[in-house]
């Protein structure tokens, strides 16, 4: 597990079987990614994701027009770069503690997809 704010994008996914990306997002007019995730996202062309299995997750607030839009934006970019999406992204309304069963179900489906 690595914090997006603390990693270098260069070759981040190379040599890995699977890469999971998590980022909160919000936005009324457009998707706004979590501020500390933006530099990594802007350098996704350097992460070496081609042929790597991927999955995404996000928490958000369903009152925003682009609820958990980070999942859609990140999945699309990973696909453009040759990543292999193995599971539909997890979108949580609110925090982890109030969505524990959804997280557990998604994690079990993720493990089965590997």
N, C-alpha and C positions, 0 to 999 in steps of 0.2 A: 504494500500500500504506500503510495507516494502522494504528496500534496502537489497539485498542479503548479503552485507558486514556487516550489522548490526544485523542479526538474528542468533539465535541459531537453529541448525537443529533439536534438540530434540523435537519431537511432533509438529513440525511446522504446519502440515496439520490436525492434530487430531481435531475432533469436527467441522470441516469446511465442507461445502457442495461442494465448488469448490475452486481450487487453480490455479492461473495463474502464469506462470514463463516466465520472459523475460530476454534475455541475448544476447548481440552481440557476434559475432564470425567471425573468418576469418581463413585463413590457406591455404597453398599451398600443403604441403604434408599430413597434417591431420588437423582436426578441432581443433582450439584453442579457448577455451572459454574466455570470458572477465575475466581478472585476479581476480577481487574481487568476482566473482561468483564461481570460482573453489573450494574454501573450502566448500561451501554449497553443490555443486554437489558431491564432494568426500564423503560427509556424508549423501547422499540421503537415504541410508538405515535406517536412524534414523528419517526421517521426518513424518512417519506415514501416507503415502498417500494411503494405501490400501482402496479401495472402494470410494475414493474421486474423484469427477469429475475434470478433468484437461484440460488445454489448454496452448499453448506456443506461444511466439512471439519473433521476433528478427529484428534488423536492421543490415544491412551489406553493403558490397561493392561487386557488382556482378563481379568485375574484379578478385576476389579471387576464386580459384577452389572450395572451400567449402563455397560458399555464404550462409549465414545464417544457417550454419551447426549446430549451437547450437539448433535450433528447433528440428532437427532430433535426435540429441544425447540425448537431455533432454526428448523428447517424448518417445524414446525407453527405457530409464532408468525408467521413471515413469510407463510405461506399465509393465516392469519386476517386479516392486514393487507393482503391483496391482492397480495403478491409472487407472481411466476410462477416456480415451481421448474422449472429446465430440465435438471437432471441429479440423479440419486441422489447423496446425500452420500458423501464419501470418509471412511472410518473406518480409521485406521492403528493397528496394534498396535505400540507402541514408538515409536522415533524416525524421522525422515525418512531418515537415511542408510541404515537397514536396509530401507526401503520405496521406494527410488527408482523402481523400475520401475512400482509401483502408482501413484505420484504422476504419473509421466510419462503413463501410460495414461489416468488420470482427466483430466489437463490436455488431452490430445488429444481426448478425448470432449467436454470442455467447449468447446473451440474449435469442434468440429464442430457443436455444438448452437447456437452463436451464429450 
